[in-house]
Structures are given as structure tokens and as C-alpha cells.
Amino acid sequence: MASFAMTILVVTAVDAERDALVRDLGPCESLDVGGRPGVCVETPAGSVHVVSGGIGPVSAAITTTAAL
């Protein structure tokens, strides 16, 4: 059976959403994506990168593009 590493990207609007999302996942490391604040959490499913992208669809799209 093959195993592989996976990275999950979540883009939230504000820091409070980001913090609420990761608070029960374990220890976080700081992450900077295109000047936007984020965190990286290691889980059994793989790395979870959670970035505060800003409010609105354009901010979310720009942050997502930079993260990918």
C-alpha cells in the first residue's frame, strides 16, 4: 500500500477564524504567505496550512493564488 504526504490549504477571512479553526489541532508554527499571516499544523492527515486571506472574494483569490 502506497502512502503519500498531503497538504491541506484553508483560507479564512480574518485571524480570529484562523485561530478558531486550528485551536484543537495541536501546536502551530507561523507561516507567511504573500505577506498574509498564517499557521502550519501537522496532523495525521498531513500538513494543514491556514492563512488569513482578508475579507472579500478578491482577497481570498489573491491569497489562495500566492499559497499555491
N, C-alpha and C positions, 0 to 999 in steps of 0.2 A: 504494500500500500504506500503510495507516494504521499509525502507531506510537503506543504509549502507555507511560506510566510505570507500573511495578508496585512495590508494597512488599510484601516478604515478612516475616512475623512468625514468629519462633521463640521459644517459651517453654521455658527449661530450668529444672531444679530448683535448681542451685547455680552459683556464679560459675565454678568450675573447668570445668563443662560448657560454659558460655557461652564462656569463653576458648578452649577446645579447638576449638569449632565455628568461630570466626572467625579463628584464628591465621594461616591461609594465605590469607585473602580480601583482605588489604590493610589500609591504615590505618583505624583506628576512631575514631569520635567518641563521647563519652559521651552517654548517653541516660537520662533518668529517667522511668519510667512508674509513676505512682501510688506513688511512694516506693521503687520497686524499681530496682536498678541494671541498666543495660543499655548496649549499644553499637549504633551505626549504621555500617554499611559500605556503600559504594557499589560495585555490581558491574555488569557489562554487562546483567544481567537486571533491574536496578533496585536500590532500597534494600533492605537486609536489616537488620531491627531484631531484635536478640537480647536477650532480657530474662531475668534470673534471677528466676523466679517464686516460688520456695520449694518445700519438699517437701510433696507430697500433692496430691490432686485439687482440694481446695477452694482452696488457694493458687494453683494453676495456673489455675483458673477465674476467680478474682478478678483476677489479673494480666492474663489474656487479655481480660477484660471492660474493664478500665481502658485497655489498649493499643488496643482497637478504638474 
